[in-house]
Amino acid sequence: MIIMIRVRAFLASVAAAAMTVSTTACGGGSPSSDPSADRTRLTVFAAASLTKSYEQIGEQFERTHPGVDVQFSFEGSQDLVAQLAQGAPVDVLATADTRSMTKASDQELVGPSREFATNVPTLITPAGNPAKVTGLDSSLVGADLVICAAEVPCGSATSILARKLGVTLAPVSEEQKVTDVRGKVESGQADAGIVYRTDAKAAGNKVEIVPINRAGEVVNHYPIAVAANAPHEALANEFIDHVMSDEAQKVLADDGFSPAR
């Protein structure tokens, strides 16, 4: 009798387990633990100098597009184009110069582009200007100057400015994105650095701005385009429309960008 009771109890527990498995398989269990399972990811490749502005613009876009996650990759424009050429799944490309966008267009990596902002080079030093830098002049002799590499949009602007002023720069390092230049100046690893006006503004009281003659003559134009193989082409176009909107343009202006020309 004891053996029979134990057998019946065992069979009952097996049946209960089977019913639980069946119910879960039919959708009666707990919902998916992945909150992004039903969300659309819009991937935007953007120049490093756009980081602060685009993060805010992305939040604006998400508020008016429920179910959309805007994911950014902020790097030097030249690196973004290279990644796009290697097949990275991208919806939107925004560069810090027309040269990089032209390279992408020549490789048929993007559709038609639209200019949405402009920027100019700016000389910054750490707070207090300990090296007493007065400009792109003899005050830089013996100072640790950091600039962007020539292939980077901010580096190209730096080269153009130096030629206009007739000066030869002797940087201690050349970075692959403008935010790395800014970071070295903010931390005191460099005595001076050439960045964009927007980077100087983003750094706040961590840096001091040193006026540069004719800096306003060197203008970087920022274009934006839908990637040729965008996974979400319609949504990508909507994002670009938003970037051109008054709401987004105000963010850019507040961060130091000038309007498209």
Accessible surface in RSA format (square Angstrom, percent):
REM  Atomic radii and reference values for relative SASA: ProtOr
REM  Chains: A
REM  Algorithm: Lee & Richards
REM  Probe-radius: 1.40
REM  Slices: 20
REM RES _ NUM      All-atoms   Total-Side   Main-Chain    Non-polar    All polar
REM                ABS   REL    ABS   REL    ABS   REL    ABS   REL    ABS   REL
RES MET A   1   172.38  89.3 131.28  86.9  41.10  97.9 115.40  98.1  56.99  75.5
RES ILE A   2   115.93  66.0 114.55  85.3   1.38   3.3 114.97  82.8   0.96   2.6
RES ILE A   3   131.79  75.0 131.00  97.6   0.78   1.9 131.65  94.8   0.14   0.4
RES MET A   4    99.83  51.7  99.83  66.1   0.00   0.0  69.94  59.5  29.89  39.6
RES ILE A   5    99.08  56.4  97.93  73.0   1.15   2.8  98.37  70.8   0.71   1.9
RES ARG A   6   169.82  71.3 162.78  83.0   7.04  16.8  54.84  74.9 114.98  69.7
RES VAL A   7    70.25  46.2  67.60  61.2   2.65   6.4  70.25  61.0   0.00   0.0
RES ARG A   8   153.28  64.4 147.45  75.2   5.84  13.9  53.78  73.5  99.50  60.3
RES ALA A   9    61.75  56.8  47.29  73.0  14.47  32.9  55.79  78.6   5.96  15.8
RES PHE A  10   130.73  65.4 125.06  77.5   5.67  14.8 130.28  79.0   0.45   1.3
RES LEU A  11   106.66  59.4 102.03  73.0   4.63  11.6 102.30  71.8   4.37  11.8
RES ALA A  12    63.82  58.7  49.77  76.8  14.05  32.0  58.52  82.4   5.30  14.0
RES SER A  13    65.02  54.9  51.98  69.4  13.04  30.0  50.19 106.9  14.83  20.8
RES VAL A  14    75.80  49.9  71.99  65.2   3.81   9.2  75.11  65.3   0.69   1.9
RES ALA A  15    54.70  50.3  47.55  73.4   7.15  16.3  54.12  76.2   0.57   1.5
RES ALA A  16    57.12  52.5  50.67  78.2   6.44  14.7  54.98  77.4   2.14   5.7
RES ALA A  17    57.80  53.1  49.64  76.6   8.16  18.6  56.97  80.2   0.83   2.2
RES ALA A  18    59.04  54.3  46.94  72.4  12.10  27.5  54.85  77.2   4.19  11.1
RES MET A  19   135.96  70.4 132.02  87.4   3.94   9.4 104.72  89.0  31.24  41.4
RES THR A  20    87.84  62.5  82.56  83.7   5.27  12.6  61.96  83.2  25.88  39.1
RES VAL A  21   104.18  68.6 100.49  91.0   3.69   8.9 103.51  89.9   0.67   1.8
RES SER A  22    61.66  52.1  55.41  73.9   6.25  14.4  30.36  64.7  31.30  43.8
RES THR A  23    74.30  52.8  68.60  69.5   5.70  13.6  50.79  68.2  23.51  35.5
RES THR A  24    82.29  58.5  72.46  73.5   9.84  23.4  57.35  77.0  24.94  37.7
RES ALA A  25    86.72  79.7  44.06  68.0  42.66  97.0  56.12  79.0  30.60  81.1
RES CYS A  26   110.81  83.8  71.59  79.9  39.22  92.2  33.39  84.6  77.42  83.5
RES GLY A  27    64.19  79.2   0.00   N/A  64.19  79.2  36.82 101.0  27.37  61.3
RES GLY A  28    53.74  66.3   0.00   N/A  53.74  66.3  24.90  68.3  28.83  64.6
RES GLY A  29    34.01  41.9   0.00   N/A  34.01  41.9  18.44  50.6  15.57  34.9
RES SER A  30   107.79  91.1  72.37  96.6  35.42  81.6  46.33  98.6  61.47  86.1
RES PRO A  31   123.09  89.7 100.14  91.3  22.95  83.4 112.93  93.2  10.15  63.1
RES SER A  32    86.06  72.7  47.70  63.7  38.36  88.4  47.83 101.9  38.23  53.6
RES SER A  33   115.13  97.3  81.87 109.3  33.26  76.6  55.70 118.6  59.43  83.3
RES ASP A  34    73.04  51.2  64.12  63.8   8.92  21.1  28.11  66.2  44.93  44.8
RES PRO A  35   120.72  88.0  92.76  84.6  27.97 101.7 106.03  87.5  14.69  91.3
RES SER A  36    57.26  48.4  48.81  65.1   8.44  19.5  28.26  60.2  29.00  40.6
RES ALA A  37    63.58  58.5  28.21  43.5  35.37  80.5  35.98  50.7  27.60  73.1
RES ASP A  38   142.09  99.5 109.53 109.0  32.56  77.0  42.26  99.5  99.83  99.6
RES ARG A  39   102.57  43.1  80.79  41.2  21.78  51.8  22.81  31.2  79.75  48.3
RES THR A  40    48.47  34.5  43.77  44.4   4.70  11.2  13.13  17.6  35.34  53.4
RES ARG A  41   150.68  63.3 144.75  73.8   5.93  14.1  36.52  49.9 114.16  69.2
RES LEU A  42     0.00   0.0   0.00   0.0   0.00   0.0   0.00   0.0   0.00   0.0
RES THR A  43    27.84  19.8  27.84  28.2   0.00   0.0  16.69  22.4  11.15  16.9
RES VAL A  44     0.00   0.0   0.00   0.0   0.00   0.0   0.00   0.0   0.00   0.0
RES PHE A  45    13.76   6.9  13.76   8.5   0.00   0.0  13.76   8.3   0.00   0.0
RES ALA A  46     0.00   0.0   0.00   0.0   0.00   0.0   0.00   0.0   0.00   0.0
RES ALA A  47     2.44   2.2   2.44   3.8   0.00   0.0   2.44   3.4   0.00   0.0
RES ALA A  48     4.84   4.5   2.63   4.1   2.21   5.0   2.63   3.7   2.21   5.9
RES SER A  49    11.63   9.8   0.72   1.0  10.91  25.1   0.51   1.1  11.12  15.6
RES LEU A  50     0.00   0.0   0.00   0.0   0.00   0.0   0.00   0.0   0.00   0.0
RES THR A  51    39.89  28.4  39.66  40.2   0.23   0.5  36.60  49.2   3.29   5.0
RES LYS A  52   112.48  54.9 104.59  64.2   7.89  18.8  82.68  74.4  29.80  31.7
RES SER A  53     1.63   1.4   1.25   1.7   0.38   0.9   0.00   0.0   1.63   2.3
RES TYR A  54     0.00   0.0   0.00   0.0   0.00   0.0   0.00   0.0   0.00   0.0
RES GLU A  55    88.05  50.6  84.06  63.6   3.99   9.5  25.32  49.0  62.73  51.2
RES GLN A  56    83.19  46.5  80.49  58.8   2.69   6.4  21.59  46.0  61.60  46.7
RES ILE A  57     0.00   0.0   0.00   0.0   0.00   0.0   0.00   0.0   0.00   0.0
RES GLY A  58     2.04   2.5   0.00   N/A   2.04   2.5   2.04   5.6   0.00   0.0
RES GLU A  59    98.15  56.3  95.95  72.6   2.20   5.2  28.77  55.6  69.38  56.6
RES GLN A  60    11.38   6.4   9.62   7.0   1.76   4.2   1.29   2.7  10.10   7.7
RES PHE A  61     0.30   0.2   0.30   0.2   0.00   0.0   0.30   0.2   0.00   0.0
RES GLU A  62    55.37  31.8  47.67  36.1   7.70  18.3  10.42  20.2  44.95  36.7
RES ARG A  63   162.73  68.3 131.35  67.0  31.38  74.7  74.69 102.1  88.04  53.4
RES THR A  64    92.31  65.7  65.58  66.5  26.73  63.7  69.03  92.7  23.27  35.2
RES HIS A  65    41.03  22.4  36.93  25.7   4.10  10.5  34.03  35.1   6.99   8.1
RES PRO A  66   119.80  87.3  92.04  83.9  27.76 100.9  99.52  82.2  20.28 126.0
RES GLY A  67    27.74  34.2   0.00   N/A  27.74  34.2  20.65  56.7   7.09  15.9
RES VAL A  68    11.66   7.7  11.50  10.4   0.16   0.4  11.50  10.0   0.16   0.4
RES ASP A  69    32.53  22.8  32.53  32.4   0.00   0.0   4.40  10.3  28.13  28.1
RES VAL A  70    13.34   8.8   0.22   0.2  13.12  31.6   0.22   0.2  13.12  35.6
RES GLN A  71    75.13  42.0  73.82  54.0   1.31   3.1  11.81  25.1  63.31  48.0
RES PHE A  72    50.92  25.5  15.28   9.5  35.65  92.8  16.44  10.0  34.49  98.7
RES SER A  73    32.81  27.7  27.14  36.2   5.67  13.1  19.61  41.8  13.20  18.5
RES PHE A  74    34.92  17.5  23.49  14.6  11.43  29.7  23.49  14.2  11.43  32.7
RES GLU A  75    53.95  31.0  53.95  40.8   0.00   0.0   4.90   9.5  49.06  40.1
RES GLY A  76     3.52   4.3   0.00   N/A   3.52   4.3   3.27   9.0   0.26   0.6
RES SER A  77     1.11   0.9   0.18   0.2   0.94   2.2   0.00   0.0   1.11   1.6
RES GLN A  78    31.26  17.5  22.07  16.1   9.18  21.9  24.86  52.9   6.40   4.9
RES ASP A  79    47.17  33.0  46.31  46.1   0.85   2.0   9.69  22.8  37.48  37.4
RES LEU A  80     0.00   0.0   0.00   0.0   0.00   0.0   0.00   0.0   0.00   0.0
RES VAL A  81     8.31   5.5   8.31   7.5   0.00   0.0   8.31   7.2   0.00   0.0
RES ALA A  82    47.06  43.3  39.04  60.2   8.03  18.3  46.34  65.3   0.72   1.9
RES GLN A  83    62.03  34.7  61.03  44.6   1.00   2.4  24.70  52.6  37.33  28.3
RES LEU A  84    13.26   7.4   8.29   5.9   4.97  12.5   8.29   5.8   4.97  13.4
RES ALA A  85    49.80  45.8  20.21  31.2  29.58  67.3  20.62  29.0  29.18  77.3
RES GLN A  86   151.86  84.9 113.24  82.8  38.62  92.0  46.81  99.6 105.05  79.7
RES GLY A  87    59.08  72.9   0.00   N/A  59.08  72.9  34.46  94.6  24.63  55.2
RES ALA A  88    30.41  28.0  16.41  25.3  14.00  31.8  22.67  31.9   7.73  20.5
RES PRO A  89   101.78  74.2  90.32  82.3  11.46  41.7  98.12  81.0   3.66  22.8
RES VAL A  90     2.06   1.4   0.11   0.1   1.94   4.7   0.11   0.1   1.94   5.3
RES ASP A  91     0.84   0.6   0.84   0.8   0.00   0.0   0.00   0.0   0.84   0.8
RES VAL A  92     0.00   0.0   0.00   0.0   0.00   0.0   0.00   0.0   0.00   0.0
RES LEU A  93     0.00   0.0   0.00   0.0   0.00   0.0   0.00   0.0   0.00   0.0
RES ALA A  94     0.00   0.0   0.00   0.0   0.00   0.0   0.00   0.0   0.00   0.0
RES THR A  95     0.00   0.0   0.00   0.0   0.00   0.0   0.00   0.0   0.00   0.0
RES ALA A  96     3.57   3.3   3.57   5.5   0.00   0.0   3.57   5.0   0.00   0.0
RES ASP A  97    14.05   9.8  13.92  13.9   0.13   0.3  12.43  29.2   1.62   1.6
RES THR A  98    72.26  51.4  70.86  71.8   1.41   3.4  40.16  53.9  32.10  48.5
RES ARG A  99    99.40  41.7  91.61  46.7   7.79  18.5  60.70  83.0  38.70  23.5
RES SER A 100     4.15   3.5   3.50   4.7   0.64   1.5   1.05   2.2   3.10   4.3
RES MET A 101     7.50   3.9   7.50   5.0   0.00   0.0   7.50   6.4   0.00   0.0
RES THR A 102    70.94  50.5  67.51  68.4   3.42   8.2  47.62  64.0  23.32  35.3
RES LYS A 103   103.92  50.7 101.43  62.2   2.49   5.9  63.46  57.1  40.46  43.1
RES ALA A 104     0.00   0.0   0.00   0.0   0.00   0.0   0.00   0.0   0.00   0.0
RES SER A 105    55.22  46.7  47.07  62.8   8.16  18.8  12.22  26.0  43.00  60.2
RES ASP A 106   109.45  76.7  77.72  77.4  31.73  75.0  29.17  68.6  80.28  80.1
RES GLN A 107    94.76  53.0  70.48  51.5  24.28  57.8  39.21  83.5  55.56  42.1
RES GLU A 108   142.77  82.0 128.45  97.2  14.32  34.1  44.40  85.9  98.37  80.3
RES LEU A 109    30.75  17.1  27.87  19.9   2.87   7.2  29.18  20.5   1.56   4.2
RES VAL A 110    13.74   9.0   0.39   0.4  13.34  32.2   0.46   0.4  13.28  36.0
RES GLY A 111    27.79  34.3   0.00   N/A  27.79  34.3  24.73  67.9   3.05   6.8
RES PRO A 112   131.90  96.1 108.64  99.0  23.25  84.5 120.34  99.4  11.56  71.8
RES SER A 113    55.35  46.8  27.77  37.1  27.57  63.5   1.61   3.4  53.74  75.3
RES ARG A 114   108.86  45.7 102.44  52.2   6.41  15.3  49.64  67.8  59.22  35.9
RES GLU A 115    48.41  27.8  34.62  26.2  13.79  32.8  19.64  38.0  28.77  23.5
RES PHE A 116     0.97   0.5   0.00   0.0   0.97   2.5   0.32   0.2   0.65   1.9
RES ALA A 117     0.74   0.7   0.74   1.1   0.00   0.0   0.74   1.0   0.00   0.0
RES THR A 118     0.60   0.4   0.60   0.6   0.00   0.0   0.34   0.5   0.27   0.4
RES ASN A 119     0.36   0.2   0.00   0.0   0.36   0.9   0.19   0.4   0.17   0.2
RES VAL A 120    15.71  10.3  15.65  14.2   0.06   0.1  15.71  13.7   0.00   0.0
RES PRO A 121     4.34   3.2   2.08   1.9   2.26   8.2   2.08   1.7   2.25  14.0
RES THR A 122    14.03  10.0  12.34  12.5   1.69   4.0   9.06  12.2   4.97   7.5
RES LEU A 123     0.00   0.0   0.00   0.0   0.00   0.0   0.00   0.0   0.00   0.0
RES ILE A 124     0.00   0.0   0.00   0.0   0.00   0.0   0.00   0.0   0.00   0.0
RES THR A 125     0.00   0.0   0.00   0.0   0.00   0.0   0.00   0.0   0.00   0.0
RES PRO A 126    13.38   9.8  13.38  12.2   0.00   0.0  13.38  11.0   0.00   0.0
RES ALA A 127    58.46  53.8  39.16  60.4  19.30  43.9  39.38  55.5  19.08  50.6
RES GLY A 128    47.70  58.8   0.00   N/A  47.70  58.8  32.53  89.3  15.18  34.0
RES ASN A 129    21.53  14.8  21.53  20.8   0.00   0.0   5.28  12.7  16.26  15.7
RES PRO A 130    88.44  64.5  59.62  54.3  28.82 104.8  67.83  56.0  20.61 128.1
RES ALA A 131    36.49  33.5  10.27  15.8  26.22  59.6  21.13  29.8  15.36  40.7
RES LYS A 132   144.51  70.5 137.77  84.5   6.74  16.1  96.13  86.5  48.38  51.5
RES VAL A 133     3.15   2.1   0.00   0.0   3.15   7.6   0.00   0.0   3.15   8.5
RES THR A 134    92.82  66.0  71.40  72.4  21.42  51.0  67.42  90.6  25.40  38.4
RES GLY A 135     4.31   5.3   0.00   N/A   4.31   5.3   4.31  11.8   0.00   0.0
RES LEU A 136    14.96   8.3   0.74   0.5  14.22  35.8   1.98   1.4  12.98  34.9
RES ASP A 137    66.48  46.6  49.34  49.1  17.14  40.5  41.40  97.4  25.07  25.0
RES SER A 138    94.67  80.0  75.59 100.9  19.08  44.0  47.08 100.2  47.59  66.7
RES SER A 139    30.51  25.8  10.62  14.2  19.89  45.8  23.39  49.8   7.12  10.0
RES LEU A 140    23.21  12.9  15.58  11.1   7.63  19.2  15.83  11.1   7.38  19.9
RES VAL A 141   129.28  85.1 102.87  93.1  26.41  63.6 109.24  94.9  20.04  54.3
RES GLY A 142    82.24 101.4   0.00   N/A  82.24 101.4  43.80 120.2  38.44  86.1
RES ALA A 143    14.94  13.7   2.59   4.0  12.35  28.1   5.30   7.5   9.64  25.5
RES ASP A 144    61.00  42.7  61.00  60.7   0.00   0.0   2.50   5.9  58.50  58.3
RES LEU A 145     3.47   1.9   3.47   2.5   0.00   0.0   3.47   2.4   0.00   0.0
RES VAL A 146     1.80   1.2   1.80   1.6   0.00   0.0   1.80   1.6   0.00   0.0
RES ILE A 147    17.13   9.7  17.13  12.8   0.00   0.0  17.13  12.3   0.00   0.0
RES CYS A 148     1.02   0.8   0.06   0.1   0.97   2.3   0.06   0.1   0.97   1.0
RES ALA A 149     6.90   6.3   6.90  10.7   0.00   0.0   6.90   9.7   0.00   0.0
RES ALA A 150    63.00  57.9  56.85  87.7   6.16  14.0  58.54  82.4   4.46  11.8
RES GLU A 151    80.17  46.0  73.84  55.9   6.33  15.1  42.75  82.7  37.42  30.6
RES VAL A 152     4.23   2.8   4.23   3.8   0.00   0.0   4.23   3.7   0.00   0.0
RES PRO A 153     2.65   1.9   2.16   2.0   0.49   1.8   2.31   1.9   0.34   2.1
RES CYS A 154     4.17   3.2   2.61   2.9   1.56   3.7   2.74   6.9   1.43   1.5
RES GLY A 155     1.30   1.6   0.00   N/A   1.30   1.6   0.14   0.4   1.16   2.6
RES SER A 156    29.06  24.6  25.69  34.3   3.37   7.8   8.25  17.6  20.81  29.1
RES ALA A 157     1.41   1.3   0.00   0.0   1.41   3.2   0.85   1.2   0.57   1.5
RES THR A 158     1.90   1.3   1.68   1.7   0.21   0.5   1.57   2.1   0.33   0.5
RES SER A 159    43.45  36.7  37.02  49.4   6.43  14.8  22.52  48.0  20.93  29.3
RES ILE A 160    63.94  36.4  63.94  47.6   0.00   0.0  63.94  46.0   0.00   0.0
RES LEU A 161     0.05   0.0   0.05   0.0   0.00   0.0   0.05   0.0   0.00   0.0
RES ALA A 162    10.13   9.3  10.13  15.6   0.00   0.0  10.13  14.3   0.00   0.0
RES ARG A 163   168.14  70.6 143.84  73.3  24.30  57.9  77.42 105.8  90.72  55.0
RES LYS A 164    77.63  37.9  56.33  34.6  21.30  50.7  27.83  25.0  49.80  53.1
RES LEU A 165    46.52  25.9  19.54  14.0  26.98  67.8  23.93  16.8  22.59  60.8
RES GLY A 166    68.27  84.2   0.00   N/A  68.27  84.2  35.29  96.9  32.98  73.9
RES VAL A 167    46.45  30.6  31.30  28.3  15.14  36.5  36.26  31.5  10.19  27.6
RES THR A 168   136.07  96.8 104.12 105.6  31.95  76.1  71.61  96.2  64.46  97.4
RES LEU A 169    33.93  18.9  12.31   8.8  21.62  54.3  13.91   9.8  20.02  53.9
RES ALA A 170    85.82  78.9  65.01 100.3  20.80  47.3  70.43  99.2  15.38  40.8
RES PRO A 171    37.47  27.3  14.59  13.3  22.88  83.2  14.59  12.0  22.88 142.2
RES VAL A 172    89.56  58.9  52.71  47.7  36.86  88.8  59.61  51.8  29.95  81.2
RES SER A 173    31.19  26.4  22.06  29.4   9.14  21.0  30.61  65.2   0.58   0.8
RES GLU A 174    95.80  55.0  70.13  53.1  25.67  61.1  18.20  35.2  77.60  63.4
RES GLU A 175    24.36  14.0  22.86  17.3   1.49   3.6   1.60   3.1  22.76  18.6
RES GLN A 176    79.01  44.2  77.12  56.4   1.89   4.5  50.36 107.2  28.65  21.7
RES LYS A 177    49.64  24.2  49.30  30.3   0.33   0.8  17.68  15.9  31.96  34.0
RES VAL A 178     5.97   3.9   4.67   4.2   1.30   3.1   4.67   4.1   1.30   3.5
RES THR A 179    34.22  24.3  26.49  26.9   7.73  18.4  22.22  29.8  12.00  18.1
RES ASP A 180    55.57  38.9  49.71  49.5   5.86  13.9  12.03  28.3  43.55  43.4
RES VAL A 181     0.00   0.0   0.00   0.0   0.00   0.0   0.00   0.0   0.00   0.0
RES ARG A 182    53.70  22.5  53.70  27.4   0.00   0.0   0.00   0.0  53.70  32.5
RES GLY A 183    29.36  36.2   0.00   N/A  29.36  36.2  25.62  70.3   3.74   8.4
RES LYS A 184    61.91  30.2  61.45  37.7   0.46   1.1  30.67  27.6  31.24  33.3
RES VAL A 185     0.00   0.0   0.00   0.0   0.00   0.0   0.00   0.0   0.00   0.0
RES GLU A 186    49.14  28.2  26.89  20.3  22.24  53.0   6.44  12.5  42.70  34.9
RES SER A 187    72.32  61.1  31.72  42.3  40.60  93.5  43.94  93.6  28.38  39.8
RES GLY A 188    47.80  58.9   0.00   N/A  47.80  58.9  19.15  52.6  28.65  64.2
RES GLN A 189   122.74  68.6  92.07  67.3  30.67  73.0  40.08  85.3  82.66  62.7
RES ALA A 190     1.36   1.2   0.00   0.0   1.36   3.1   1.08   1.5   0.28   0.7
RES ASP A 191    36.13  25.3  35.88  35.7   0.26   0.6   0.10   0.2  36.04  35.9
RES ALA A 192     0.00   0.0   0.00   0.0   0.00   0.0   0.00   0.0   0.00   0.0
RES GLY A 193     0.00   0.0   0.00   N/A   0.00   0.0   0.00   0.0   0.00   0.0
RES ILE A 194     1.22   0.7   1.18   0.9   0.04   0.1   1.18   0.9   0.04   0.1
RES VAL A 195     1.16   0.8   0.00   0.0   1.16   2.8   0.16   0.1   1.00   2.7
RES TYR A 196     3.35   1.6   3.35   1.9   0.00   0.0   3.16   2.4   0.19   0.2
RES ARG A 197    83.72  35.2  83.32  42.5   0.41   1.0  42.34  57.9  41.39  25.1
RES THR A 198     6.94   4.9   4.24   4.3   2.70   6.4   4.36   5.9   2.57   3.9
RES ASP A 199     3.39   2.4   2.15   2.1   1.24   2.9   1.27   3.0   2.11   2.1
RES ALA A 200     3.14   2.9   0.00   0.0   3.14   7.1   0.00   0.0   3.14   8.3
RES LYS A 201   116.70  56.9  98.07  60.2  18.63  44.3  72.62  65.4  44.08  47.0
RES ALA A 202    41.62  38.3   9.87  15.2  31.75  72.2  14.26  20.1  27.35  72.5
RES ALA A 203     5.64   5.2   0.00   0.0   5.64  12.8   1.43   2.0   4.21  11.2
RES GLY A 204    42.32  52.2   0.00   N/A  42.32  52.2  35.25  96.7   7.07  15.8
RES ASN A 205   139.05  95.9 115.24 111.4  23.80  57.3  44.75 107.7  94.29  91.1
RES LYS A 206   120.58  58.8 113.31  69.5   7.27  17.3  66.63  60.0  53.95  57.5
RES VAL A 207    11.47   7.5   0.99   0.9  10.48  25.3   0.99   0.9  10.48  28.4
RES GLU A 208    75.50  43.3  71.26  53.9   4.24  10.1  27.28  52.8  48.22  39.4
RES ILE A 209   102.10  58.1  76.72  57.2  25.37  61.2  76.72  55.2  25.37  68.9
RES VAL A 210    11.15   7.3   9.94   9.0   1.21   2.9  10.53   9.2   0.62   1.7
RES PRO A 211   114.20  83.2  98.55  89.8  15.65  56.9 106.98  88.3   7.22  44.9
RES ILE A 212    22.23  12.7   2.49   1.9  19.74  47.6   4.72   3.4  17.51  47.5
RES ASN A 213   117.82  81.2 108.23 104.6   9.58  23.1  18.01  43.3  99.81  96.5
RES ARG A 214   114.17  47.9  96.51  49.2  17.66  42.1  39.30  53.7  74.87  45.4
RES ALA A 215    13.93  12.8  12.96  20.0   0.97   2.2  12.96  18.3   0.97   2.6
RES GLY A 216    53.01  65.4   0.00   N/A  53.01  65.4  32.81  90.0  20.20  45.2
RES GLU A 217    92.92  53.3  64.33  48.7  28.59  68.1  40.98  79.3  51.94  42.4
RES VAL A 218     6.71   4.4   3.34   3.0   3.37   8.1   6.71   5.8   0.00   0.0
RES VAL A 219    32.22  21.2  11.94  10.8  20.28  48.9  11.94  10.4  20.28  55.0
RES ASN A 220    12.42   8.6   9.86   9.5   2.56   6.2   3.04   7.3   9.38   9.1
RES HIS A 221    56.21  30.7  54.55  37.9   1.67   4.3  33.39  34.4  22.82  26.6
RES TYR A 222     0.00   0.0   0.00   0.0   0.00   0.0   0.00   0.0   0.00   0.0
RES PRO A 223     5.55   4.0   5.55   5.1   0.00   0.0   5.55   4.6   0.00   0.0
RES ILE A 224     0.37   0.2   0.00   0.0   0.37   0.9   0.00   0.0   0.37   1.0
RES ALA A 225     0.03   0.0   0.00   0.0   0.03   0.1   0.03   0.0   0.00   0.0
RES VAL A 226    19.03  12.5  18.03  16.3   1.00   2.4  18.03  15.7   1.00   2.7
RES ALA A 227     4.64   4.3   1.85   2.8   2.79   6.4   1.85   2.6   2.79   7.4
RES ALA A 228    58.03  53.4  21.36  33.0  36.67  83.4  29.78  41.9  28.25  74.8
RES ASN A 229   137.42  94.8 115.29 111.4  22.13  53.3  38.03  91.5  99.39  96.1
RES ALA A 230    17.16  15.8   0.70   1.1  16.46  37.4   0.70   1.0  16.46  43.6
RES PRO A 231    74.36  54.2  36.22  33.0  38.14 138.7  48.09  39.7  26.27 163.2
RES HIS A 232    62.34  34.1  55.27  38.4   7.07  18.1  41.53  42.8  20.81  24.2
RES GLU A 233   111.66  64.1 106.92  80.9   4.74  11.3  24.09  46.6  87.57  71.5
RES ALA A 234    73.95  68.0  63.54  98.1  10.42  23.7  68.85  97.0   5.10  13.5
RES LEU A 235    27.27  15.2  25.36  18.1   1.90   4.8  25.60  18.0   1.67   4.5
RES ALA A 236     0.00   0.0   0.00   0.0   0.00   0.0   0.00   0.0   0.00   0.0
RES ASN A 237    67.35  46.4  66.77  64.5   0.58   1.4  19.75  47.5  47.60  46.0
RES GLU A 238    75.75  43.5  71.41  54.0   4.34  10.3  30.11  58.2  45.65  37.3
RES PHE A 239     0.00   0.0   0.00   0.0   0.00   0.0   0.00   0.0   0.00   0.0
RES ILE A 240     7.05   4.0   7.05   5.2   0.00   0.0   7.05   5.1   0.00   0.0
RES ASP A 241    80.75  56.6  72.62  72.3   8.13  19.2  26.98  63.5  53.77  53.6
RES HIS A 242    23.10  12.6  18.44  12.8   4.66  11.9  10.01  10.3  13.09  15.2
RES VAL A 243     0.00   0.0   0.00   0.0   0.00   0.0   0.00   0.0   0.00   0.0
RES MET A 244    59.64  30.9  40.85  27.0  18.79  44.7  41.01  34.9  18.63  24.7
RES SER A 245    37.89  32.0  27.27  36.4  10.62  24.5  37.84  80.6   0.05   0.1
RES ASP A 246   129.50  90.7 119.23 118.7  10.26  24.3  39.06  91.9  90.44  90.2
RES GLU A 247    89.13  51.2  77.23  58.4  11.91  28.4  40.53  78.4  48.60  39.7
RES ALA A 248     0.00   0.0   0.00   0.0   0.00   0.0   0.00   0.0   0.00   0.0
RES GLN A 249    44.83  25.1  42.05  30.7   2.78   6.6  28.38  60.4  16.45  12.5
RES LYS A 250   133.05  64.9 127.16  78.0   5.90  14.0 102.38  92.1  30.68  32.7
RES VAL A 251     7.67   5.0   6.67   6.0   1.01   2.4   7.53   6.5   0.14   0.4
RES LEU A 252     2.72   1.5   2.72   1.9   0.00   0.0   2.72   1.9   0.00   0.0
RES ALA A 253    57.89  53.2  44.58  68.8  13.31  30.3  45.12  63.5  12.77  33.8
RES ASP A 254    73.82  51.7  62.94  62.6  10.88  25.7  27.84  65.5  45.98  45.9
RES ASP A 255    14.19   9.9  11.70  11.6   2.49   5.9   6.90  16.2   7.30   7.3
RES GLY A 256    11.04  13.6   0.00   N/A  11.04  13.6   9.67  26.5   1.37   3.1
RES PHE A 257    10.92   5.5   2.12   1.3   8.80  22.9   2.12   1.3   8.80  25.2
RES SER A 258    26.37  22.3  22.65  30.2   3.72   8.6   9.69  20.6  16.69  23.4
RES PRO A 259    98.78  72.0  95.69  87.2   3.10  11.3  97.57  80.6   1.21   7.5
RES ALA A 260    44.04  40.5  21.36  33.0  22.68  51.6  21.57  30.4  22.47  59.5
RES ARG A 261   173.15  72.7 109.14  55.6  64.01 152.4  83.03 113.5  90.12  54.6
END  Absolute sums over single chains surface
CHAIN  1 A    13243.2      10310.2       2933.0       7529.1       5714.1
END  Absolute sums over all chains
TOTAL         13243.2      10310.2       2933.0       7529.1       5714.1
